[in-house]
Amino acid sequence: MTPAQAATRQAVLDNSRAEMLRELQAAHRIIRNMLGLLSVNQKAVLAARNARDGVDGEGTTRANEREAVIKRAGGAA
């Protein structure tokens, strides 16, 4: 691999990382907005479905886990 090819490859990786971070941050905000609209009963149903599907975490929507990943990636949650 030439230096130019390596630089191009690194730029593509950096752009992909930045894009994934922006998307995760957007998902984080969307989930928080959604939670603000749900009733207590709806939140309980959501928690049960997440547990059923094996995607439960510290909380109903894995907010703490998402925030940790966002921070490790250099973003702000």
PyMOL commands that set and color helices and strands:
alter all, ss='L'
color gray80, all
select helices_A, chain A and resi 3-37+40-52+63-72
alter helices_A, ss='H'
color red, helices_A
deselect
rebuild
show_as cartoon
